[in-house]
């Protein structure tokens, strides 16, 4: 069994008596709202643990044991499969709030958990009933899912074999949770050039990990290694959906609101720690510090408004077109990235050189958030929103809402 699952078995008991964060929910969640409550309760504990897992090649193993114990690994599944439906479109607001709380606790945990949620949503959307049932059982057993799509020149290829089987060849890069994610969702190129999803039982069919690839500025604890799958074989039961399904819109680009929620949580952690630092040093009467904190408060609240708008847009009864959904999601990710990029220098000005010394958390928070903000094609995302509005003549007040 994987290192993650072993740690889960060993770590599900009650916290030590002197643990100030001991009052955490455990076991099955009773409702979708309970998932958000569980994440909010875990955030301080995740934050306190973050310096210990923030090591080159590290991974937040204990933290994911806590998420599993709280029921958050199965929460995105429907009630009929042991979850609470957190991954359903109607519960997008609660999902984004849950991701935001986990990001507030630890961006590395938030990055990997967002990938887990993404994979569970994809398998529910494109899987056959028997596959969904099996993979849901894996999630209930404690398996961690993820989505590994990024690759370099030696990307993954699926070579057909007799009897409907395939042999894998090639690698993925930035495979977050490598060595701990036991059910990675991969994309691979078929001989005709189309892209096929699959979910690999990586605890049984073990790929080769290259930790030397991962020498990052931040997000050290995500273990985002290069992973080589060459020589592994799979059957049709591991294939998910039809060729091209992974890139179907609006789900492919629209999912950006999930990582934006995690990023905003990281920015809120920067805000909270800046305020704590100033209060501890009795610098709250300085008018310039007040002005900067006021601007940071405005920015974090603006980010929250963007997430609420994104959730309402996804869940609205009159379903928008895929094109509109993607353009709106691109605006959300752009706006929240800019909010985060404005908060970081404000915090640095507030805390000064002293605040950037360990054991203060700002150095780690700055590294992690700066690295996590480097998402693919930011300029193209904003340009796509511009293209959409240029193709529609509706007034601004109703451009996104009928």
C-alpha positions in Angstrom: 0.0 0.0 0.0 1.2 3.5 -0.7 3.0 5.7 1.8 -0.1 7.9 1.9 -2.4 5.0 2.7 0.0 3.7 5.3 0.1 7.1 7.0 -3.7 7.3 7.0 -4.0 4.0 8.8 -1.4 5.2 11.4 -2.8 8.8 11.8 -6.5 8.5 12.2 -6.5 8.4 16.0 -7.4 11.5 18.1 -4.8 14.3 18.3 -2.7 14.7 21.4 -4.3 16.1 24.4 -2.2 19.3 24.3 -3.1 19.9 20.6 -4.8 23.3 20.5 -6.4 22.4 17.2 -7.9 19.1 18.4 -11.6 19.9 17.9 -11.7 18.7 14.3 -14.6 16.9 12.6 -14.0 13.3 11.8 -15.6 10.4 10.0 -18.4 10.8 7.4 -19.6 14.2 6.7 -23.3 14.8 7.2 -23.9 17.4 4.5 -22.1 19.4 1.8 -21.9 22.4 4.2 -20.1 20.1 6.7 -17.2 19.8 4.1 -16.7 23.6 4.2 -16.8 23.5 8.0 -14.3 20.7 8.2 -11.9 22.6 5.9 -12.2 25.8 7.9 -11.5 23.8 11.1 -8.5 22.2 9.5 -6.9 25.4 8.1 -5.1 26.5 11.4 -3.7 23.0 11.9 -2.5 22.8 8.3 -0.9 26.2 8.7 0.9 25.2 11.8 2.2 22.0 10.2 3.3 23.6 6.9 6.9 24.5 7.9 7.5 20.8 8.7 6.4 19.5 5.3 8.0 22.4 3.4 11.1 20.5 2.4 12.7 19.6 -1.0 10.9 16.5 -2.2 8.6 16.6 0.8 4.9 15.9 0.9 2.2 16.8 3.4 1.5 13.1 4.3 0.1 13.8 7.8 -2.1 16.6 6.4 -3.8 14.3 3.9 -4.4 11.8 6.7 -6.3 14.6 8.4 -8.3 15.4 5.3 -9.2 11.7 4.9 -10.2 11.5 8.5 -12.4 14.5 8.1 -14.2 13.0 5.1 -12.8 15.5 2.6 -11.3 12.9 0.2 -14.7 11.4 -0.5 -16.7 14.7 -0.1 -16.8 15.4 -3.9 -18.6 12.1 -4.5 -22.4 11.9 -4.6 -24.2 10.7 -1.5 -25.0 7.4 -3.1 -21.3 6.7 -3.3 -20.3 7.8 0.1 -19.7 11.5 -0.4 -21.8 14.6 0.1 -22.0 15.9 -3.5 -19.4 18.6 -3.1 -18.4 18.2 -6.7 -21.9 18.8 -8.1 -22.4 22.1 -10.1 -25.1 23.2 -7.7 -22.6 23.1 -4.8 -19.8 25.0 -6.6 -19.9 27.9 -4.0 -19.3 25.5 -1.2 -16.6 23.7 -3.1 -14.7 26.9 -3.8 -15.0 27.9 -0.2 -13.7 24.5 0.9 -10.7 24.9 -1.5 -10.1 28.4 -0.3 -9.9 27.3 3.4 -7.4 24.5 2.5 -5.3 27.0 0.5 -5.4 29.3 3.5 -3.9 26.5 5.6 -1.3 25.3 3.1 -1.0 26.0 -0.6 0.8 22.7 -1.2 -2.1 20.8 0.3 -4.6 22.9 -1.6 -2.8 22.3 -4.9 -2.9 18.5 -4.5 -6.4 18.4 -3.1 -7.7 20.5 -6.0 -6.2 17.9 -8.4 -8.0 15.2 -6.4 -11.3 17.0 -6.7 -10.7 17.6 -10.4 -10.1 13.9 -11.0 -13.2 12.9 -9.1 -15.3 15.3 -11.1 -13.9 14.0 -14.4 -14.5 10.4 -13.6 -18.1 11.1 -12.6 -18.6 13.1 -15.8 -17.1 10.6 -18.2 -16.9 7.3 -16.5 -19.1 4.2 -17.0 -21.3 3.3 -14.0 -19.1 0.3 -13.1 -16.0 2.4 -13.3 -17.4 5.2 -11.2 -18.4 2.6 -8.6 -14.9 1.1 -8.5 -13.1 4.4 -8.3 -15.5 5.7 -5.7 -14.7 2.6 -3.6 -11.0 3.5 -4.1 -11.6 7.0 -2.8 -13.4 5.6 0.2 -10.5 3.3 0.9 -8.2 6.3 1.1 -6.6 6.5 -2.3 -5.5 9.9 -3.4 -6.4 10.9 -7.0 -4.8 13.6 -9.2 -4.6 14.9 -12.7 -1.3 14.7 -14.5 -1.5 16.3 -17.9 1.6 18.4 -18.4 4.4 16.9 -20.4 7.5 17.8 -22.4 8.9 16.3 -25.6 8.7 12.7 -24.3 4.9 12.9 -23.6 2.8 9.8 -22.9 1.7 7.6 -25.8 -0.7 4.6 -25.7 0.4 1.8 -27.9 -2.4 -0.7 -28.7 -1.9 -4.3 -27.9 -4.0 -7.4 -28.6 -7.2 -8.0 -26.5 -7.9 -4.3 -26.0 -4.9 -3.6 -23.9 -2.4 -0.7 -24.2 1.3 -0.2 -23.3 2.3 3.2 -22.1 5.4 5.1 -23.3 6.7 8.4 -22.1 6.5 10.8 -19.2 4.6 13.5 -17.5 6.1 16.6 -15.8 4.8 18.6 -12.8 3.1 15.4 -11.6 2.0 16.8 -8.2 1.8 14.2 -5.5 4.1 11.8 -7.3 4.7 8.7 -5.1 1.6 9.6 -3.0 -1.1 9.9 -5.6 -2.2 6.3 -6.1 -4.9 7.0 -8.7 -3.5 9.5 -11.2 -5.6 10.5 -14.1 -3.4 10.8 -17.2 -3.8 11.9 -20.8 -2.0 9.9 -23.5 -1.8 10.2 -27.2 -3.3 7.4 -29.3 -1.8 6.5 -32.7 -4.3 8.7 -34.5 -3.2 11.7 -32.5 -6.3 11.9 -30.3 -6.0 12.2 -26.5 -7.3 9.6 -24.2 -7.8 9.8 -20.5 -7.0 6.9 -18.2 -6.7 6.3 -14.4 -3.7 4.3 -13.4 -3.6 2.1 -10.3 -0.2 3.4 -9.5 0.2 1.4 -6.3 0.0 -1.8 -8.4 1.6 -0.5 -11.7 4.4 1.7 -10.4 5.9 4.3 -12.7 9.4 5.6 -12.4 9.8 8.9 -10.4 12.4 11.5 -11.1 12.7 13.8 -8.1 15.7 15.6 -9.6 13.2 17.4 -11.9 11.6 19.2 -9.0 13.8 22.1 -7.8 11.2 24.8 -7.4 11.1 28.3 -5.9 8.1 27.3 -3.9 5.5 24.6 -3.4 8.3 22.2 -2.4 5.9 19.9 -0.6 3.8 19.1 -3.7 6.4 16.5 -4.9 5.7 17.5 -8.5 8.2 15.2 -10.1 8.7 13.9 -13.6 7.0 10.5 -13.9 7.9 7.9 -16.5 5.3 5.3 -17.4 7.2 3.5 -20.1 6.5 -0.2 -20.2 3.4 -0.2 -18.0 0.3 -1.9 -19.5 -3.4 -1.2 -18.9 -6.7 -2.6 -20.0 -9.9 -1.0 -21.2 -11.2 -0.8 -17.6 -8.6 1.9 -16.9 -9.6 4.1 -19.9 -11.8 7.0 -19.0 -14.3 8.4 -21.5 -13.7 8.9 -25.2 -10.7 10.4 -27.0 -10.8 14.2 -26.7 -13.1 14.3 -23.6 -10.4 15.8 -21.4 -10.4 19.0 -23.5 -14.1 19.3 -23.8 -15.4 22.8 -22.8 -16.5 24.4 -20.6 -15.0 21.9 -18.1 -11.4 22.0 -19.3 -10.9 25.8 -19.0 -13.8 26.4 -16.6 -12.0 24.4 -13.9 -9.6 27.3 -13.4 -11.9 28.7 -10.8 -10.9 25.8 -8.5 -7.2 26.7 -8.5 -8.1 30.4 -8.2 -10.0 29.6 -5.0 -6.8 27.9 -3.6 -4.7 30.9 -4.6 -7.1 33.3 -2.9 -6.8 31.2 0.3 -3.1 31.7 0.2 -3.5 35.4 -0.2 -5.8 35.5 2.8 -3.1 33.7 4.8 -0.7 36.5 3.8 -3.2 39.1 5.0 -4.0 37.3 8.3 -0.3 36.9 9.1 0.5 40.5 8.2 -2.2 41.7 10.6 -1.0 39.4 13.3 2.6 40.5 12.9 1.7 44.2 13.1 -0.4 43.7 16.2 2.3 41.8 17.9 4.7 44.7 17.3 2.2 47.3 18.3 2.4 49.0 14.9 -1.3 49.4 14.4 -1.4 53.1 14.9 0.8 53.9 11.9 -1.5 55.5 9.3 0.5 54.0 6.4 0.2 50.5 7.9 -3.6 51.1 8.2 -3.8 52.2 4.6 -2.0 49.1 3.4 -4.1 46.8 5.5 -7.2 48.5 4.2 -6.1 47.9 0.7 -5.3 44.3 1.5 -8.8 43.8 3.0 -10.4 45.4 -0.1 -8.4 43.0 -2.3 -9.3 39.8 -0.4 -12.9 40.7 -0.2 -12.9 41.4 -4.0 -11.5 38.0 -4.5 -14.3 36.5 -2.5 -16.8 38.3 -4.6 -15.2 36.9 -7.8 -15.5 33.4 -6.4 -19.1 33.9 -5.5 -19.9 35.2 -8.9 -18.1 32.3 -10.5 -20.1 29.8 -8.4 -23.4 31.5 -9.2 -22.5 31.5 -12.9 -21.9 27.8 -12.9 -25.0 27.0 -10.9 -27.5 29.3 -12.5 -30.6 27.6 -13.8 -30.4 29.1 -17.3 -27.2 27.4 -18.3 -24.8 29.7 -20.2 -23.0 28.6 -23.3 -19.7 26.8 -23.0 -18.0 29.8 -24.6 -19.4 32.2 -22.0 -18.5 30.0 -19.1 -14.9 29.7 -20.3 -14.6 33.4 -20.8 -16.1 34.1 -17.3 -13.7 31.6 -15.7 -10.8 33.2 -17.5 -11.8 36.6 -16.0 -12.0 35.0 -12.5 -8.6 33.4 -12.7 -7.1 36.7 -14.1 -8.7 38.9 -11.4 -7.6 36.6 -8.5 -4.1 36.3 -9.9 -3.8 40.1 -10.0 -5.3 40.4 -6.5 -2.6 38.0 -5.2 0.1 39.8 -7.0 -0.9 43.1 -5.4 -1.2 41.6 -1.9 2.3 40.2 -1.8 4.2 43.5 -2.1 1.8 45.2 0.3 2.6 42.6 2.9 6.3 42.9 2.3 6.1 46.7 2.9 4.1 46.1 6.1 6.5 43.5 7.7 9.8 44.8 6.4 13.0 42.8 6.4 12.4 41.5 9.9 9.1 39.8 8.8 10.9 38.0 6.0 13.2 36.1 8.5 12.3 32.6 9.6 10.5 31.4 11.6 8.0 34.0 10.4 5.9 32.4 7.7 6.1 35.2 5.1 9.1 33.7 3.2 7.3 30.4 2.7 4.0 32.0 1.9 5.6 34.3 -0.7 7.5 31.4 -2.4 4.5 29.2 -2.5 2.0 31.7 -3.7 4.4 33.2 -6.3 5.1 29.7 -7.7 1.4 28.7 -7.7 0.4 31.8 -9.5 2.4 30.6 -12.5 -0.5 28.9 -14.2 -0.4 28.1 -18.0 -1.2 30.8 -20.6 -2.3 33.7 -18.4 -2.2 36.2 -21.3 -4.3 33.9 -23.5 -6.9 33.5 -20.8 -7.4 37.3 -20.5 -7.3 37.6 -24.3 -10.1 35.0 -24.6 -12.3 37.0 -22.3 -11.6 40.0 -24.6 -12.4 38.0 -27.7 -15.8 37.0 -26.1 -16.9 40.5 -25.3 -15.9 41.8 -28.7 -18.2 39.2 -30.3 -21.2 40.1 -28.2 -23.0 43.5 -28.2 -24.9 43.1 -24.9 -24.4 46.1 -22.5 -21.9 45.5 -19.7 -24.6 45.1 -17.0 -26.1 42.1 -18.7 -23.1 40.7 -20.6 -22.7 37.7 -18.2 -26.3 37.5 -16.9 -29.5 37.5 -18.8 
